[in-house]
Amino acid sequence: MTMRSASIIALILILAGCSTSSTPTISAAEQLAKDVATIDSYLTSKGITAQQDPSGLRYVFTTTGTGVKPSLTSSITVKYVGKLLSTGTIFDQSTSFTSGLSQLIRGWQIGLQLMPKGTVATLYIPSGLGYGPSGAGSTIPPNANLIFDITLTDVK
């Protein structure tokens, strides 16, 4: 090996060690601002007027129920369809799902506490109130904004 070849190999190794991640990291506040802008643009493009929660959650009540509103300590039963905002792909659905509200993603915790029993609503959830930078399995990518069509059928 010549001195020149050794120098080139050494330079390549040094430069490889200096590489940085190709995925830039942004703060949670920056991600929320990006997500809210994406959701608001989506809503505008579809002609949807949504209510705005300070958390970044957007929601539309199709039917407002007359029952009690759940609290974080409530057990809720819902019918729902979950979709990716970016593609509309359904990633989950159930005709009868029961859980403690405190066990669910933050977007559901916020949105469902606004809903009296019997409400039919659509929640537009920024990624930080959903599954965040980790995503969920192979069906929900990192930083995915979500849409949930939800009917709140019971509160205990």
BELBEL-V748688 format. One line per field, one symbol per residue. phi: phi as a letter, one per 40 degrees, with the letter a starting at -180 (. if undefined). A space follows every 10 residues. Layout:
# BELBEL-V748688
phi=???
This chain:
# BELBEL-V748688
phi=.ccccccccc cccccccccb ccccbbcccc cccccccccc cdccccgcbb cbcdchcbab ccbccbcccc bdcccbbbba bbbcccbgcc baaacabbac dccbdddcdc ccccbcdgcb abbbbcdccb bgccgafccb cdfccbbbcb bccabb
